């Protein structure tokens, strides 16, 4: 085996070992706390949407905190 091949094999083994040990003894990861969110929009939602002059175009109402029906 030539010197260049031995050197590259040694470097590959050294880097692999360092990476493996780096994962093992690395810093203790702590998951950050979830952000406190009151709503998904910047502005509060209006009490209902605008209606449209078509069949089924009635205004929809937003009921904050209400259960979603199964149907």
mmCIF file of the N, C-alpha and C atoms, coordinates in Angstrom:
data_MODEL
# 
_entry.id   MODEL 
# 
loop_
_atom_site.group_PDB 
_atom_site.id 
_atom_site.type_symbol 
_atom_site.label_atom_id 
_atom_site.label_alt_id 
_atom_site.label_comp_id 
_atom_site.label_asym_id 
_atom_site.label_entity_id 
_atom_site.label_seq_id 
_atom_site.pdbx_PDB_ins_code 
_atom_site.Cartn_x 
_atom_site.Cartn_y 
_atom_site.Cartn_z 
_atom_site.occupancy 
_atom_site.B_iso_or_equiv 
_atom_site.pdbx_formal_charge 
_atom_site.auth_seq_id 
_atom_site.auth_comp_id 
_atom_site.auth_asym_id 
_atom_site.auth_atom_id 
_atom_site.pdbx_PDB_model_num 
ATOM 1   N N  . UNK A 1 1  ? 0.850   -1.161 0.000  1.00 0.00 ? 1  UNK A N  1 
ATOM 2   C CA . UNK A 1 1  ? 0.000   0.000  0.000  1.00 0.00 ? 1  UNK A CA 1 
ATOM 3   C C  . UNK A 1 1  ? 0.902   1.232  0.000  1.00 0.00 ? 1  UNK A C  1 
ATOM 4   N N  . UNK A 1 2  ? 0.605   2.179  -0.842 1.00 0.00 ? 2  UNK A N  1 
ATOM 5   C CA . UNK A 1 2  ? 1.450   3.368  -0.946 1.00 0.00 ? 2  UNK A CA 1 
ATOM 6   C C  . UNK A 1 2  ? 1.181   4.314  0.225  1.00 0.00 ? 2  UNK A C  1 
ATOM 7   N N  . UNK A 1 3  ? 2.103   5.249  0.407  1.00 0.00 ? 3  UNK A N  1 
ATOM 8   C CA . UNK A 1 3  ? 2.003   6.196  1.518  1.00 0.00 ? 3  UNK A CA 1 
ATOM 9   C C  . UNK A 1 3  ? 0.766   7.080  1.375  1.00 0.00 ? 3  UNK A C  1 
ATOM 10  N N  . UNK A 1 4  ? 0.423   7.459  0.150  1.00 0.00 ? 4  UNK A N  1 
ATOM 11  C CA . UNK A 1 4  ? -0.747  8.317  -0.069 1.00 0.00 ? 4  UNK A CA 1 
ATOM 12  C C  . UNK A 1 4  ? -2.038  7.577  0.309  1.00 0.00 ? 4  UNK A C  1 
ATOM 13  N N  . UNK A 1 5  ? -2.119  6.298  -0.041 1.00 0.00 ? 5  UNK A N  1 
ATOM 14  C CA . UNK A 1 5  ? -3.309  5.515  0.302  1.00 0.00 ? 5  UNK A CA 1 
ATOM 15  C C  . UNK A 1 5  ? -3.411  5.313  1.804  1.00 0.00 ? 5  UNK A C  1 
ATOM 16  N N  . UNK A 1 6  ? -2.270  5.080  2.461  1.00 0.00 ? 6  UNK A N  1 
ATOM 17  C CA . UNK A 1 6  ? -2.282  4.904  3.915  1.00 0.00 ? 6  UNK A CA 1 
ATOM 18  C C  . UNK A 1 6  ? -2.709  6.201  4.605  1.00 0.00 ? 6  UNK A C  1 
ATOM 19  N N  . UNK A 1 7  ? -2.193  7.315  4.109  1.00 0.00 ? 7  UNK A N  1 
ATOM 20  C CA . UNK A 1 7  ? -2.540  8.611  4.696  1.00 0.00 ? 7  UNK A CA 1 
ATOM 21  C C  . UNK A 1 7  ? -4.031  8.898  4.531  1.00 0.00 ? 7  UNK A C  1 
ATOM 22  N N  . UNK A 1 8  ? -4.556  8.669  3.332  1.00 0.00 ? 8  UNK A N  1 
ATOM 23  C CA . UNK A 1 8  ? -5.978  8.934  3.108  1.00 0.00 ? 8  UNK A CA 1 
ATOM 24  C C  . UNK A 1 8  ? -6.847  7.969  3.914  1.00 0.00 ? 8  UNK A C  1 
ATOM 25  N N  . UNK A 1 9  ? -6.428  6.716  4.063  1.00 0.00 ? 9  UNK A N  1 
ATOM 26  C CA . UNK A 1 9  ? -7.174  5.756  4.874  1.00 0.00 ? 9  UNK A CA 1 
ATOM 27  C C  . UNK A 1 9  ? -7.156  6.174  6.341  1.00 0.00 ? 9  UNK A C  1 
ATOM 28  N N  . UNK A 1 10 ? -5.990  6.642  6.814  1.00 0.00 ? 10 UNK A N  1 
ATOM 29  C CA . UNK A 1 10 ? -5.874  7.113  8.192  1.00 0.00 ? 10 UNK A CA 1 
ATOM 30  C C  . UNK A 1 10 ? -6.757  8.333  8.423  1.00 0.00 ? 10 UNK A C  1 
ATOM 31  N N  . UNK A 1 11 ? -6.754  9.285  7.474  1.00 0.00 ? 11 UNK A N  1 
ATOM 32  C CA . UNK A 1 11 ? -7.582  10.482 7.611  1.00 0.00 ? 11 UNK A CA 1 
ATOM 33  C C  . UNK A 1 11 ? -9.072  10.129 7.613  1.00 0.00 ? 11 UNK A C  1 
ATOM 34  N N  . UNK A 1 12 ? -9.475  9.229  6.742  1.00 0.00 ? 12 UNK A N  1 
ATOM 35  C CA . UNK A 1 12 ? -10.868 8.806  6.687  1.00 0.00 ? 12 UNK A CA 1 
ATOM 36  C C  . UNK A 1 12 ? -11.282 8.148  8.000  1.00 0.00 ? 12 UNK A C  1 
ATOM 37  N N  . UNK A 1 13 ? -10.441 7.273  8.532  1.00 0.00 ? 13 UNK A N  1 
ATOM 38  C CA . UNK A 1 13 ? -10.745 6.611  9.802  1.00 0.00 ? 13 UNK A CA 1 
ATOM 39  C C  . UNK A 1 13 ? -10.788 7.623  10.946 1.00 0.00 ? 13 UNK A C  1 
ATOM 40  N N  . UNK A 1 14 ? -9.860  8.577  10.935 1.00 0.00 ? 14 UNK A N  1 
ATOM 41  C CA . UNK A 1 14 ? -9.819  9.586  12.002 1.00 0.00 ? 14 UNK A CA 1 
ATOM 42  C C  . UNK A 1 14 ? -11.052 10.482 11.975 1.00 0.00 ? 14 UNK A C  1 
ATOM 43  N N  . UNK A 1 15 ? -11.443 10.931 10.791 1.00 0.00 ? 15 UNK A N  1 
ATOM 44  C CA . UNK A 1 15 ? -12.616 11.805 10.660 1.00 0.00 ? 15 UNK A CA 1 
ATOM 45  C C  . UNK A 1 15 ? -13.885 11.060 11.037 1.00 0.00 ? 15 UNK A C  1 
ATOM 46  N N  . UNK A 1 16 ? -13.994 9.806  10.614 1.00 0.00 ? 16 UNK A N  1 
ATOM 47  C CA . UNK A 1 16 ? -15.175 9.010  10.959 1.00 0.00 ? 16 UNK A CA 1 
ATOM 48  C C  . UNK A 1 16 ? -15.270 8.799  12.464 1.00 0.00 ? 16 UNK A C  1 
ATOM 49  N N  . UNK A 1 17 ? -14.148 8.491  13.102 1.00 0.00 ? 17 UNK A N  1 
ATOM 50  C CA . UNK A 1 17 ? -14.136 8.275  14.548 1.00 0.00 ? 17 UNK A CA 1 
ATOM 51  C C  . UNK A 1 17 ? -14.459 9.565  15.292 1.00 0.00 ? 17 UNK A C  1 
ATOM 52  N N  . UNK A 1 18 ? -13.883 10.679 14.851 1.00 0.00 ? 18 UNK A N  1 
ATOM 53  C CA . UNK A 1 18 ? -14.155 11.965 15.501 1.00 0.00 ? 18 UNK A CA 1 
ATOM 54  C C  . UNK A 1 18 ? -15.627 12.336 15.355 1.00 0.00 ? 18 UNK A C  1 
ATOM 55  N N  . UNK A 1 19 ? -16.199 12.096 14.183 1.00 0.00 ? 19 UNK A N  1 
ATOM 56  C CA . UNK A 1 19 ? -17.610 12.388 13.987 1.00 0.00 ? 19 UNK A CA 1 
ATOM 57  C C  . UNK A 1 19 ? -18.505 11.528 14.857 1.00 0.00 ? 19 UNK A C  1 
ATOM 58  N N  . UNK A 1 20 ? -18.160 10.267 14.995 1.00 0.00 ? 20 UNK A N  1 
ATOM 59  C CA . UNK A 1 20 ? -18.936 9.353  15.827 1.00 0.00 ? 20 UNK A CA 1 
ATOM 60  C C  . UNK A 1 20 ? -18.866 9.766  17.293 1.00 0.00 ? 20 UNK A C  1 
ATOM 61  N N  . UNK A 1 21 ? -17.675 10.058 17.777 1.00 0.00 ? 21 UNK A N  1 
ATOM 62  C CA . UNK A 1 21 ? -17.538 10.483 19.163 1.00 0.00 ? 21 UNK A CA 1 
ATOM 63  C C  . UNK A 1 21 ? -18.124 11.862 19.392 1.00 0.00 ? 21 UNK A C  1 
ATOM 64  N N  . UNK A 1 22 ? -18.084 12.719 18.381 1.00 0.00 ? 22 UNK A N  1 
ATOM 65  C CA . UNK A 1 22 ? -18.684 14.045 18.508 1.00 0.00 ? 22 UNK A CA 1 
ATOM 66  C C  . UNK A 1 22 ? -20.181 13.954 18.728 1.00 0.00 ? 22 UNK A C  1 
ATOM 67  N N  . UNK A 1 23 ? -20.824 12.998 18.080 1.00 0.00 ? 23 UNK A N  1 
ATOM 68  C CA . UNK A 1 23 ? -22.257 12.804 18.277 1.00 0.00 ? 23 UNK A CA 1 
ATOM 69  C C  . UNK A 1 23 ? -22.546 12.206 19.653 1.00 0.00 ? 23 UNK A C  1 
ATOM 70  N N  . UNK A 1 24 ? -21.649 11.389 20.133 1.00 0.00 ? 24 UNK A N  1 
ATOM 71  C CA . UNK A 1 24 ? -21.858 10.708 21.406 1.00 0.00 ? 24 UNK A CA 1 
ATOM 72  C C  . UNK A 1 24 ? -21.656 11.641 22.590 1.00 0.00 ? 24 UNK A C  1 
ATOM 73  N N  . UNK A 1 25 ? -20.617 12.436 22.567 1.00 0.00 ? 25 UNK A N  1 
ATOM 74  C CA . UNK A 1 25 ? -20.290 13.281 23.713 1.00 0.00 ? 25 UNK A CA 1 
ATOM 75  C C  . UNK A 1 25 ? -20.561 14.752 23.443 1.00 0.00 ? 25 UNK A C  1 
ATOM 76  N N  . UNK A 1 26 ? -21.409 15.052 22.483 1.00 0.00 ? 26 UNK A N  1 
ATOM 77  C CA . UNK A 1 26 ? -21.718 16.433 22.133 1.00 0.00 ? 26 UNK A CA 1 
ATOM 78  C C  . UNK A 1 26 ? -22.536 17.115 23.215 1.00 0.00 ? 26 UNK A C  1 
ATOM 79  N N  . UNK A 1 27 ? -22.924 18.349 22.965 1.00 0.00 ? 27 UNK A N  1 
ATOM 80  C CA . UNK A 1 27 ? -23.695 19.087 23.969 1.00 0.00 ? 27 UNK A CA 1 
ATOM 81  C C  . UNK A 1 27 ? -25.063 18.439 24.183 1.00 0.00 ? 27 UNK A C  1 
ATOM 82  N N  . UNK A 1 28 ? -25.586 18.596 25.392 1.00 0.00 ? 28 UNK A N  1 
ATOM 83  C CA . UNK A 1 28 ? -26.908 18.053 25.705 1.00 0.00 ? 28 UNK A CA 1 
ATOM 84  C C  . UNK A 1 28 ? -27.962 18.923 25.041 1.00 0.00 ? 28 UNK A C  1 
ATOM 85  N N  . UNK A 1 29 ? -28.656 18.349 24.083 1.00 0.00 ? 29 UNK A N  1 
ATOM 86  C CA . UNK A 1 29 ? -29.680 19.101 23.362 1.00 0.00 ? 29 UNK A CA 1 
ATOM 87  C C  . UNK A 1 29 ? -30.964 19.113 24.164 1.00 0.00 ? 29 UNK A C  1 
ATOM 88  N N  . UNK A 1 30 ? -31.538 20.297 24.314 1.00 0.00 ? 30 UNK A N  1 
ATOM 89  C CA . UNK A 1 30 ? -32.828 20.428 24.962 1.00 0.00 ? 30 UNK A CA 1 
ATOM 90  C C  . UNK A 1 30 ? -33.782 21.065 23.969 1.00 0.00 ? 30 UNK A C  1 
ATOM 91  N N  . UNK A 1 31 ? -34.919 20.428 23.763 1.00 0.00 ? 31 UNK A N  1 
ATOM 92  C CA . UNK A 1 31 ? -35.907 20.939 22.817 1.00 0.00 ? 31 UNK A CA 1 
ATOM 93  C C  . UNK A 1 31 ? -36.434 22.276 23.331 1.00 0.00 ? 31 UNK A C  1 
ATOM 94  N N  . UNK A 1 32 ? -36.464 23.303 22.470 1.00 0.00 ? 32 UNK A N  1 
ATOM 95  C CA . UNK A 1 32 ? -36.977 24.601 22.919 1.00 0.00 ? 32 UNK A CA 1 
ATOM 96  C C  . UNK A 1 32 ? -38.478 24.530 23.203 1.00 0.00 ? 32 UNK A C  1 
ATOM 97  N N  . UNK A 1 33 ? -38.926 25.378 24.087 1.00 0.00 ? 33 UNK A N  1 
ATOM 98  C CA . UNK A 1 33 ? -40.348 25.413 24.425 1.00 0.00 ? 33 UNK A CA 1 
ATOM 99  C C  . UNK A 1 33 ? -41.148 25.943 23.233 1.00 0.00 ? 33 UNK A C  1 
ATOM 100 N N  . UNK A 1 34 ? -42.360 25.462 23.102 1.00 0.00 ? 34 UNK A N  1 
ATOM 101 C CA . UNK A 1 34 ? -43.234 25.928 22.026 1.00 0.00 ? 34 UNK A CA 1 
ATOM 102 C C  . UNK A 1 34 ? -43.623 27.378 22.287 1.00 0.00 ? 34 UNK A C  1 
ATOM 103 N N  . UNK A 1 35 ? -43.753 28.179 21.228 1.00 0.00 ? 35 UNK A N  1 
ATOM 104 C CA . UNK A 1 35 ? -44.137 29.578 21.436 1.00 0.00 ? 35 UNK A CA 1 
ATOM 105 C C  . UNK A 1 35 ? -45.586 29.676 21.926 1.00 0.00 ? 35 UNK A C  1 
ATOM 106 N N  . UNK A 1 36 ? -45.840 30.700 22.693 1.00 0.00 ? 36 UNK A N  1 
ATOM 107 C CA . UNK A 1 36 ? -47.193 30.937 23.172 1.00 0.00 ? 36 UNK A CA 1 
ATOM 108 C C  . UNK A 1 36 ? -47.945 31.667 22.061 1.00 0.00 ? 36 UNK A C  1 
ATOM 109 N N  . UNK A 1 37 ? -48.982 31.020 21.527 1.00 0.00 ? 37 UNK A N  1 
ATOM 110 C CA . UNK A 1 37 ? -49.733 31.579 20.407 1.00 0.00 ? 37 UNK A CA 1 
ATOM 111 C C  . UNK A 1 37 ? -51.199 31.624 20.787 1.00 0.00 ? 37 UNK A C  1 
ATOM 112 N N  . UNK A 1 38 ? -51.807 32.771 20.613 1.00 0.00 ? 38 UNK A N  1 
ATOM 113 C CA . UNK A 1 38 ? -53.223 32.910 20.924 1.00 0.00 ? 38 UNK A CA 1 
ATOM 114 C C  . UNK A 1 38 ? -54.099 32.696 19.687 1.00 0.00 ? 38 UNK A C  1 
ATOM 115 N N  . UNK A 1 39 ? -53.564 33.000 18.493 1.00 0.00 ? 39 UNK A N  1 
ATOM 116 C CA . UNK A 1 39 ? -54.326 32.814 17.254 1.00 0.00 ? 39 UNK A CA 1 
ATOM 117 C C  . UNK A 1 39 ? -53.347 32.671 16.097 1.00 0.00 ? 39 UNK A C  1 
ATOM 118 N N  . UNK A 1 40 ? -53.863 32.272 14.941 1.00 0.00 ? 40 UNK A N  1 
ATOM 119 C CA . UNK A 1 40 ? -53.028 32.044 13.766 1.00 0.00 ? 40 UNK A CA 1 
ATOM 120 C C  . UNK A 1 40 ? -52.930 33.254 12.853 1.00 0.00 ? 40 UNK A C  1 
ATOM 121 N N  . UNK A 1 41 ? -53.716 34.269 13.081 1.00 0.00 ? 41 UNK A N  1 
ATOM 122 C CA . UNK A 1 41 ? -53.694 35.462 12.236 1.00 0.00 ? 41 UNK A CA 1 
ATOM 123 C C  . UNK A 1 41 ? -53.188 36.649 13.033 1.00 0.00 ? 41 UNK A C  1 
ATOM 124 N N  . UNK A 1 42 ? -52.668 37.658 12.335 1.00 0.00 ? 42 UNK A N  1 
ATOM 125 C CA . UNK A 1 42 ? -52.168 38.842 13.028 1.00 0.00 ? 42 UNK A CA 1 
ATOM 126 C C  . UNK A 1 42 ? -53.307 39.643 13.651 1.00 0.00 ? 42 UNK A C  1 
ATOM 127 N N  . UNK A 1 43 ? -54.394 39.768 12.924 1.00 0.00 ? 43 UNK A N  1 
ATOM 128 C CA . UNK A 1 43 ? -55.556 40.528 13.400 1.00 0.00 ? 43 UNK A CA 1 
ATOM 129 C C  . UNK A 1 43 ? -56.657 39.556 13.803 1.00 0.00 ? 43 UNK A C  1 
ATOM 130 N N  . UNK A 1 44 ? -57.494 39.942 14.761 1.00 0.00 ? 44 UNK A N  1 
ATOM 131 C CA . UNK A 1 44 ? -58.621 39.064 15.118 1.00 0.00 ? 44 UNK A CA 1 
ATOM 132 C C  . UNK A 1 44 ? -59.556 38.871 13.914 1.00 0.00 ? 44 UNK A C  1 
ATOM 133 N N  . UNK A 1 45 ? -60.177 37.706 13.839 1.00 0.00 ? 45 UNK A N  1 
ATOM 134 C CA . UNK A 1 45 ? -61.102 37.427 12.747 1.00 0.00 ? 45 UNK A CA 1 
ATOM 135 C C  . UNK A 1 45 ? -62.401 38.199 12.944 1.00 0.00 ? 45 UNK A C  1 
ATOM 136 N N  . UNK A 1 46 ? -63.061 38.599 11.851 1.00 0.00 ? 46 UNK A N  1 
ATOM 137 C CA . UNK A 1 46 ? -64.364 39.246 11.990 1.00 0.00 ? 46 UNK A CA 1 
ATOM 138 C C  . UNK A 1 46 ? -65.390 38.214 12.470 1.00 0.00 ? 46 UNK A C  1 
ATOM 139 N N  . UNK A 1 47 ? -66.526 38.668 13.006 1.00 0.00 ? 47 UNK A N  1 
ATOM 140 C CA . UNK A 1 47 ? -67.509 37.704 13.503 1.00 0.00 ? 47 UNK A CA 1 
ATOM 141 C C  . UNK A 1 47 ? -68.093 36.823 12.399 1.00 0.00 ? 47 UNK A C  1 
ATOM 142 N N  . UNK A 1 48 ? -68.134 37.326 11.166 1.00 0.00 ? 48 UNK A N  1 
ATOM 143 C CA . UNK A 1 48 ? -68.620 36.505 10.049 1.00 0.00 ? 48 UNK A CA 1 
ATOM 144 C C  . UNK A 1 48 ? -68.046 37.022 8.732  1.00 0.00 ? 48 UNK A C  1 
ATOM 145 N N  . UNK A 1 49 ? -68.095 36.153 7.708  1.00 0.00 ? 49 UNK A N  1 
ATOM 146 C CA . UNK A 1 49 ? -67.582 36.527 6.387  1.00 0.00 ? 49 UNK A CA 1 
ATOM 147 C C  . UNK A 1 49 ? -68.644 37.299 5.616  1.00 0.00 ? 49 UNK A C  1 
ATOM 148 N N  . UNK A 1 50 ? -68.269 37.840 4.500  1.00 0.00 ? 50 UNK A N  1 
ATOM 149 C CA . UNK A 1 50 ? -69.197 38.553 3.627  1.00 0.00 ? 50 UNK A CA 1 
ATOM 150 C C  . UNK A 1 50 ? -69.996 37.515 2.850  1.00 0.00 ? 50 UNK A C  1 
ATOM 151 N N  . UNK A 1 51 ? -71.271 37.782 2.686  1.00 0.00 ? 51 UNK A N  1 
ATOM 152 C CA . UNK A 1 51 ? -72.097 36.850 1.917  1.00 0.00 ? 51 UNK A CA 1 
ATOM 153 C C  . UNK A 1 51 ? -71.991 37.183 0.430  1.00 0.00 ? 51 UNK A C  1 
ATOM 154 N N  . UNK A 1 52 ? -72.321 36.196 -0.406 1.00 0.00 ? 52 UNK A N  1 
ATOM 155 C CA . UNK A 1 52 ? -72.302 36.361 -1.859 1.00 0.00 ? 52 UNK A CA 1 
ATOM 156 C C  . UNK A 1 52 ? -73.715 36.106 -2.391 1.00 0.00 ? 52 UNK A C  1 
ATOM 157 N N  . UNK A 1 53 ? -74.065 36.797 -3.442 1.00 0.00 ? 53 UNK A N  1 
ATOM 158 C CA . UNK A 1 53 ? -75.413 36.696 -4.009 1.00 0.00 ? 53 UNK A CA 1 
ATOM 159 C C  . UNK A 1 53 ? -75.536 35.492 -4.939 1.00 0.00 ? 53 UNK A C  1 
ATOM 160 N N  . UNK A 1 54 ? -75.169 34.315 -4.450 1.00 0.00 ? 54 UNK A N  1 
ATOM 161 C CA . UNK A 1 54 ? -75.303 33.077 -5.214 1.00 0.00 ? 54 UNK A CA 1 
ATOM 162 C C  . UNK A 1 54 ? -75.849 32.001 -4.290 1.00 0.00 ? 54 UNK A C  1 
ATOM 163 N N  . UNK A 1 55 ? -76.264 30.886 -4.877 1.00 0.00 ? 55 UNK A N  1 
ATOM 164 C CA . UNK A 1 55 ? -76.768 29.786 -4.066 1.00 0.00 ? 55 UNK A CA 1 
ATOM 165 C C  . UNK A 1 55 ? -75.634 29.257 -3.178 1.00 0.00 ? 55 UNK A C  1 
ATOM 166 N N  . UNK A 1 56 ? -75.873 29.156 -1.904 1.00 0.00 ? 56 UNK A N  1 
ATOM 167 C CA . UNK A 1 56 ? -74.860 28.681 -0.964 1.00 0.00 ? 56 UNK A CA 1 
ATOM 168 C C  . UNK A 1 56 ? -73.858 29.753 -0.569 1.00 0.00 ? 56 UNK A C  1 
ATOM 169 N N  . UNK A 1 57 ? -74.121 31.007 -0.903 1.00 0.00 ? 57 UNK A N  1 
ATOM 170 C CA . UNK A 1 57 ? -73.180 32.093 -0.612 1.00 0.00 ? 57 UNK A CA 1 
ATOM 171 C C  . UNK A 1 57 ? -73.462 32.807 0.688  1.00 0.00 ? 57 UNK A C  1 
ATOM 172 N N  . UNK A 1 58 ? -74.111 32.124 1.617  1.00 0.00 ? 58 UNK A N  1 
ATOM 173 C CA . UNK A 1 58 ? -74.411 32.733 2.911  1.00 0.00 ? 58 UNK A CA 1 
ATOM 174 C C  . UNK A 1 58 ? -73.122 33.051 3.664  1.00 0.00 ? 58 UNK A C  1 
ATOM 175 N N  . UNK A 1 59 ? -73.209 34.013 4.557  1.00 0.00 ? 59 UNK A N  1 
ATOM 176 C CA . UNK A 1 59 ? -72.052 34.371 5.380  1.00 0.00 ? 59 UNK A CA 1 
ATOM 177 C C  . UNK A 1 59 ? -71.726 33.234 6.336  1.00 0.00 ? 59 UNK A C  1 
ATOM 178 N N  . UNK A 1 60 ? -70.447 33.045 6.588  1.00 0.00 ? 60 UNK A N  1 
ATOM 179 C CA . UNK A 1 60 ? -69.998 32.033 7.545  1.00 0.00 ? 60 UNK A CA 1 
ATOM 180 C C  . UNK A 1 60 ? -69.636 32.720 8.851  1.00 0.00 ? 60 UNK A C  1 
ATOM 181 N N  . UNK A 1 61 ? -69.924 32.054 9.968  1.00 0.00 ? 61 UNK A N  1 
ATOM 182 C CA . UNK A 1 61 ? -69.609 32.622 11.275 1.00 0.00 ? 61 UNK A CA 1 
ATOM 183 C C  . UNK A 1 61 ? -68.397 31.908 11.878 1.00 0.00 ? 61 UNK A C  1 
ATOM 184 N N  . UNK A 1 62 ? -67.568 32.665 12.560 1.00 0.00 ? 62 UNK A N  1 
ATOM 185 C CA . UNK A 1 62 ? -66.411 32.104 13.262 1.00 0.00 ? 62 UNK A CA 1 
ATOM 186 C C  . UNK A 1 62 ? -66.760 32.010 14.738 1.00 0.00 ? 62 UNK A C  1 
ATOM 187 N N  . UNK A 1 63 ? -66.734 30.816 15.282 1.00 0.00 ? 63 UNK A N  1 
ATOM 188 C CA . UNK A 1 63 ? -67.046 30.599 16.691 1.00 0.00 ? 63 UNK A CA 1 
ATOM 189 C C  . UNK A 1 63 ? -65.758 30.191 17.399 1.00 0.00 ? 63 UNK A C  1 
ATOM 190 N N  . UNK A 1 64 ? -65.143 31.154 18.043 1.00 0.00 ? 64 UNK A N  1 
ATOM 191 C CA . UNK A 1 64 ? -63.872 30.918 18.714 1.00 0.00 ? 64 UNK A CA 1 
ATOM 192 C C  . UNK A 1 64 ? -64.064 29.969 19.894 1.00 0.00 ? 64 UNK A C  1 
ATOM 193 N N  . UNK A 1 65 ? -63.306 28.861 19.873 1.00 0.00 ? 65 UNK A N  1 
ATOM 194 C CA . UNK A 1 65 ? -63.333 27.898 20.960 1.00 0.00 ? 65 UNK A CA 1 
ATOM 195 C C  . UNK A 1 65 ? -64.461 26.891 20.869 1.00 0.00 ? 65 UNK A C  1 
ATOM 196 N N  . UNK A 1 66 ? -65.267 26.940 19.813 1.00 0.00 ? 66 UNK A N  1 
ATOM 197 C CA . UNK A 1 66 ? -66.378 25.985 19.666 1.00 0.00 ? 66 UNK A CA 1 
ATOM 198 C C  . UNK A 1 66 ? -65.873 24.663 19.137 1.00 0.00 ? 66 UNK A C  1 
ATOM 199 N N  . UNK A 1 67 ? -66.610 23.590 19.448 1.00 0.00 ? 67 UNK A N  1 
ATOM 200 C CA . UNK A 1 67 ? -66.277 22.265 18.913 1.00 0.00 ? 67 UNK A CA 1 
ATOM 201 C C  . UNK A 1 67 ? -66.600 22.206 17.433 1.00 0.00 ? 67 UNK A C  1 
ATOM 202 N N  . UNK A 1 68 ? -65.803 21.479 16.671 1.00 0.00 ? 68 UNK A N  1 
ATOM 203 C CA . UNK A 1 68 ? -66.052 21.290 15.253 1.00 0.00 ? 68 UNK A CA 1 
ATOM 204 C C  . UNK A 1 68 ? -66.988 20.093 15.114 1.00 0.00 ? 68 UNK A C  1 
ATOM 205 N N  . UNK A 1 69 ? -68.138 20.260 14.447 1.00 0.00 ? 69 UNK A N  1 
ATOM 206 C CA . UNK A 1 69 ? -69.050 19.127 14.304 1.00 0.00 ? 69 UNK A CA 1 
ATOM 207 C C  . UNK A 1 69 ? -68.464 18.059 13.418 1.00 0.00 ? 69 UNK A C  1 
ATOM 208 N N  . UNK A 1 70 ? -68.888 16.820 13.629 1.00 0.00 ? 70 UNK A N  1 
ATOM 209 C CA . UNK A 1 70 ? -68.357 15.693 12.864 1.00 0.00 ? 70 UNK A CA 1 
ATOM 210 C C  . UNK A 1 70 ? -68.840 15.684 11.423 1.00 0.00 ? 70 UNK A C  1 
ATOM 211 N N  . UNK A 1 71 ? -69.946 16.318 11.124 1.00 0.00 ? 71 UNK A N  1 
ATOM 212 C CA . UNK A 1 71 ? -70.524 16.232 9.772  1.00 0.00 ? 71 UNK A CA 1 
ATOM 213 C C  . UNK A 1 71 ? -69.847 17.116 8.772  1.00 0.00 ? 71 UNK A C  1 
# 
